[in-house]
Amino acid sequence: IKESAKWLDSVAFAAIQDARKRGPDHPEDMLSAFLRMPDVTDQYLRDVFVSLLLAGRDTTSQCLAWTMYHLACNPKV
C-alpha cells in the first residue's frame, strides 16, 4: 500500500505542478478551478486530485451491480 500511495502522490503532485504552470484560468480541468482559492496548499490539492480521480469508481460499480441484479430479477425487462 505504501508503494502505491507513493506512486499516487507522484502522479498527483506532477499534475498539480502542471496545473500551477498553466495557471488558475485554464478551463480544461477541475484542478485549475481549485487553484483560484486563496492560500491553497499542494497537500490540499493532492487530496482534491485523489478524490476527483477515485470518486466515480465505487459509485459506478455499485450502480452497475444493482442494475444487473434488478435485471436478473426481472427477466421481462
PEUR-V700827 format. One record per pair of residues at least 12 apart in sequence whose C-alpha atoms are under 7 Angstrom apart, sorted by the first residue. I is the first residue (numbers start at 1). J is the second residue. D is the distance in whole Angstrom. If there is no record, write none. Layout:
# PEUR-V700827
{{I;J;D} {I;J;D}}
This chain:
# PEUR-V700827
{{12;46;6} {12;49;6} {13;46;7} {16;45;7} {19;31;7} {19;32;6} {24;36;6} {31;49;7}}
